Amino acid sequence: MADIDDPENTIIMTLKDGDVIIKLLPDVAPKHVERMKTLAREGAYDNVAFHRVIDGFMAQTGDVQNANMENDYNPGRAGTGGSSYPDLPAEFSKVPHARGSLGAARSANPNSANSQFFINFSDNDFLNGQYTVYGQVISGMAHVDNIAKGEPPANPDRMISVKVAADA
């Protein structure tokens, strides 16, 4: 496992193949970082499906409203919901959408990000400046690469658990 230098701003996401360690970027996107930590601490991300996974592009998850595979999972609605909290304003930066970066998923409205996010499989520079980047995978990217592909996947993978490292 990667060395964790800031446990309060590090996420441990457990997938079927093992842990993915994500370093959050509070200096870049403080509101998005705070939202992820809040939902992780509430257990809201646990058992949430990866509902949109495009090979060579990204894996999207985080619909805590419709994609919890243990609680009212609705594959037809997965990807359409958020959380009980209000949407977040965009926090665009110069941080690139590089392989392993965490981006805020949203609708066409730049200020509509809520709970959903994606992890980039490759450098997706065409997203730079259009979607908020608020984290970077520092360990376990091979586990992300193994997430079942599809829109939606026939048998979706899930985040088994998501925790703030300081609480783990």
N, C-alpha and C positions, 0 to 999 in steps of 0.2 A: 504494500500500500504506500501511496505517496506520503511524503512528510507534510504534515499539516501545520502551517505556521500561524494561522489565524482561525482557530476552531469556530469562533462566532460567525465567521463569514465563509464557512466551508460546508458543503452539502454532501452527505453520504447517501447515494441512491442505490438501493439494492435491486439488481435485476436477476433473472433466472441463472445467469452465468457468473455472477459475482458483483462486487461493489464498484460503483463509478464514483470517483471523488471529483467534485466540482468546486473550484475556487470562485467565490462570488466577487463582484467588483463594485463595492459600495461607493467608491470615489467616482465611478463612472455613471452608475444608475441606482442611486440610493433608494428610490421608491420601489423599483422592481425587486431589488435585493430584499428589502423589508417585507414585501408581499410574499416572496418565496419562503422566507424564514417563518413568517406567520402561518402560512398554510402547511408547511412542513411540521411545525410545532403542534398544530391542530390535528395532524394525521390525515389531512384532507387529500394529500397526494398518494397515500397508501392504496394499492390495488387499482390505480388508474391506468387505463389502457393507452398504449401507443396507437392512436387511431388513424394516423396518416404517416406512412413511412415510405419514402421514395428513395430507391437505391441510388447512391452517388450524390444525393442531395441532402436530405435531412430526415430526422425522426421527430414527429410531433406528438405531444401528450399534454396532460395538465387540465383536461376538462373535468373538474371535480364535481360538476353538476350532473353530467350524463355519462361519464366513462368509468365510474367505479365498478369494476368487474365483480365485486362482492355485494353491491348495494344498488339495485335498480339500474343495472347496466342496460343501456339502450344503444346498440351499434348504429342504428339509423340516425340518432341524435348526437352521437359522440363527435365532438369537435365544434358543436354549436353553442356550448355553454361556458360559463365562467365560475365564479365563486359568489358568495353573498356580499362581497366587498365591491365598492365602486371601481369602474375602469380607471386605469392609470394614464397619466399624460406621457407622451413619448419622451424618452431620455436618449436622444440620438447622440452619438459620439464618433470619434475617429477610430475607435476600436473595430478592427475588421471582423467580418463573418468568416473566420478561419476554421479549419477542421477542429472540431471539438468545442467550438464556441456555443454558448447558450443564448438564444434569441427569443424575444417576446413575440408570440404569435398574436395576431390582431386581425380585424376586418380591414376594409378599405380606409377606415378612419384611423389616422395615425395615433389618436388618443383613445383607442379602444382595447388595448391590452388589458388582461385581467389575471387569469391563472394559467392560461395555456402558454407553452413554450416549445421550442424545438432545439435539437442538438444537430449541428452541421456535420455531415459525413465528410465533406470536402471544403476547400476554400470557395466560398460563394460570394465573391466580391460584388456581384450585381445587387446584393442585399445591403451593402454598406450605405449608411446614412438614411436607410428607409425603415429599418427595424432596430429596436433597442437591443444591444448586446449587454448582458449583465453577468456573465459567468464564463468559465473556461474549464473543460475537463482536464484534470492534471494526472489522472490515473484511471484505467479501466475502459479506455476508448474501444478496445477490442470487444468488450461486452456490448457496447452501443452498436458496433458494426454487426453484431449477431441478432439484432432485433428483427422480428418477422416483418417482411416488406408487404406493402399493399395500401390501397386507399379505399376502404379499410383492409387491413390484413385479414385473411380468412380465419386465422387463429391468432389474434393479437397477443403480443407480449404486454406485460404490465410493469409498472414500478411496484415492486413488492413492498418496499418501504422507502421513505424519504425522511432523513433526519438532519438537523443541524449538528455538525460534529461536536460542538460544545455540549450537546445534550446526550450524545451517544455513549 
